[in-house]
Amino acid sequence: MSAVPPPLARLIQELVKLPSIGEKTATRLAFHLLRTDRRDIELLAEALIRLREETKLCSMCLGLTSDDPCAICQDGRRDSDLVCVVEQPADVIALERSGQFKERYHVLHGCLAPLDGVGPEQLRISELLRRLGDGQVREVVIATNPTVEGEATALYLARLLKPIGVRVTRIAHGLPMGADVEYADSATLGKALEGRREM
């Protein structure tokens, strides 16, 4: 007979399904929620339900939104002739948090990963090509992750987009601010040297 009551065991079982949550962390979270005020639990449950019911993809950039088009695509102050291509909606949030990019986005919802069965057809590349079809976009900034799959996606997009006549650029990769050169791995140092610029 288990010492864990069935409702608590079920919650732990559901929490373990979340990324980076193991059984110990799930158990700790479940006990925390058990001690939490009922109203806070209701607010959390309501937020989770509303997340699923009210969040959708923007018809223009394919980012997450509750209004269509999203606030970024509706913003008339943003330059529509430059589009930054990212892998996931979370990447848009990260770039927006930096405050350095004031143009538009396009979310691929993944990257090329042939071993996992992800080819160009599974990504939102056809929507990107449609966006570029009117000739308004003059530059596409590729901001995929510096992984093997992200680099393959960037190369694929560059080869696909250059014949259209748009400028294709790639975000720089290398040492983060505050890092020590002596502790950086060779791949990171190599990318930092490739992406060097004149001062």
C-alpha positions in Angstrom: 0.0 0.0 0.0 1.4 3.4 -1.0 1.9 6.1 1.5 1.1 8.7 -1.1 -2.6 9.6 -1.5 -3.9 9.0 -5.0 -4.6 12.8 -5.8 -1.0 13.7 -4.7 0.4 10.8 -6.7 -1.6 11.9 -9.8 -0.3 15.5 -9.5 3.3 14.2 -9.2 2.7 12.0 -12.2 1.4 15.0 -14.3 4.3 17.3 -13.1 6.9 14.8 -14.2 5.7 15.3 -17.8 6.9 18.9 -17.8 10.4 19.5 -19.2 13.3 19.4 -16.8 11.1 18.1 -13.9 12.2 14.9 -12.4 10.3 12.9 -9.7 12.0 14.7 -6.8 11.2 18.1 -8.1 7.7 17.1 -9.0 7.2 15.8 -5.5 8.6 19.0 -4.0 6.3 21.1 -6.2 3.2 18.9 -5.4 3.8 19.4 -1.6 4.3 23.1 -2.1 1.0 23.3 -4.0 -0.7 21.2 -1.2 0.3 23.9 1.3 -0.7 26.8 -1.0 -3.8 28.8 -0.4 -6.9 27.4 -2.3 -7.4 30.7 -4.1 -3.9 30.7 -5.5 -4.4 27.1 -6.7 -7.6 28.2 -8.5 -5.8 31.1 -10.1 -3.1 28.8 -11.3 -5.6 26.3 -12.7 -7.5 29.1 -14.4 -4.3 30.5 -15.9 -3.4 27.1 -17.3 -6.9 26.6 -18.9 -6.9 30.2 -20.3 -3.4 29.5 -21.8 -4.8 26.6 -23.8 -8.0 28.3 -24.8 -6.8 31.8 -25.6 -3.3 31.4 -27.0 -3.0 31.0 -30.8 -0.6 31.6 -33.6 -0.3 35.0 -35.2 -1.4 34.7 -38.9 1.5 36.8 -40.0 4.6 35.9 -38.0 3.4 32.6 -36.5 4.4 33.7 -33.0 2.1 33.2 -30.0 -0.7 35.7 -29.4 -4.1 36.1 -28.0 -5.0 38.7 -30.6 -4.5 38.2 -34.4 -2.3 39.7 -35.7 0.0 39.9 -32.7 1.1 43.2 -31.1 4.5 43.1 -32.8 2.9 42.6 -36.3 0.3 45.4 -35.5 3.0 47.9 -34.4 3.3 50.5 -37.2 6.6 51.7 -35.8 8.3 48.5 -36.7 10.1 48.2 -40.1 8.4 45.7 -42.3 11.3 45.3 -44.8 13.4 43.3 -42.3 12.3 40.0 -40.9 14.1 37.9 -38.2 13.6 34.2 -38.6 13.7 32.2 -35.3 13.1 28.6 -34.4 10.5 28.9 -31.6 8.1 31.5 -30.1 10.3 31.7 -27.0 13.1 33.0 -29.2 10.9 36.1 -30.1 10.4 36.8 -26.4 14.2 36.5 -25.8 15.0 38.9 -28.7 12.3 41.3 -27.6 13.7 41.3 -24.0 17.1 42.4 -25.4 15.5 45.6 -26.7 17.9 45.6 -29.7 15.6 44.4 -32.5 12.7 46.6 -33.6 11.6 44.9 -36.8 9.4 41.9 -37.5 9.7 38.2 -36.9 8.9 34.8 -38.5 8.7 31.7 -36.4 9.7 28.3 -38.0 8.4 26.1 -35.1 11.5 24.0 -35.2 14.6 23.4 -37.2 15.8 20.8 -39.7 16.5 17.5 -38.0 16.4 14.7 -40.6 17.3 12.0 -38.0 14.1 13.0 -36.1 12.0 13.1 -39.3 11.9 16.9 -39.4 12.3 18.2 -43.0 11.5 21.5 -44.6 7.8 20.4 -45.0 7.4 20.3 -41.2 8.6 23.8 -40.7 6.8 27.1 -41.5 9.0 27.8 -44.5 6.2 28.1 -47.1 4.6 30.8 -45.0 7.9 32.7 -45.0 8.2 32.4 -48.8 4.6 33.8 -49.1 5.6 36.8 -46.9 8.6 37.5 -49.1 6.5 37.2 -52.3 5.3 40.8 -52.3 8.8 42.2 -52.5 8.5 44.4 -49.4 11.1 42.5 -47.3 14.7 43.5 -48.2 16.6 41.5 -45.5 16.1 38.3 -43.6 18.1 37.8 -40.4 18.5 34.2 -39.6 18.5 33.7 -35.8 18.4 29.9 -35.4 20.4 28.3 -32.6 24.1 27.6 -33.0 23.5 23.8 -33.0 24.1 21.4 -35.9 20.4 21.5 -36.7 20.2 25.3 -36.4 23.2 25.7 -38.7 21.7 23.3 -41.2 18.5 25.3 -41.1 20.3 28.6 -41.6 22.2 27.2 -44.6 19.1 25.8 -46.1 17.2 29.1 -45.7 20.1 31.1 -47.1 20.3 28.9 -50.3 16.5 29.1 -50.7 16.2 32.8 -50.1 19.2 34.3 -51.9 17.8 33.6 -55.4 14.7 35.6 -54.5 16.8 38.7 -54.2 16.6 39.4 -50.5 19.7 40.0 -48.4 20.3 37.1 -46.0 22.2 37.6 -42.8 23.0 35.5 -39.8 23.3 36.6 -36.2 26.8 36.5 -34.8 27.8 33.7 -32.4 30.7 33.7 -30.0 31.7 34.8 -26.6 29.0 36.1 -24.3 29.5 39.3 -22.4 31.6 38.8 -19.3 33.1 35.5 -20.5 36.8 34.7 -20.2 38.6 33.7 -23.5 40.8 31.2 -21.6 37.7 29.2 -20.5 35.8 29.2 -23.8 35.7 26.0 -25.9 37.3 25.9 -29.3 34.0 25.9 -31.3 32.8 29.1 -29.4 36.2 30.8 -30.0 36.1 29.8 -33.7 32.6 31.3 -34.1 33.8 34.5 -32.3 36.7 34.8 -34.7 34.5 34.2 -37.7 32.1 36.9 -36.6 34.7 39.5 -35.8 34.0 43.1 -37.0 35.9 46.3 -37.5 36.1 48.7 -34.6 
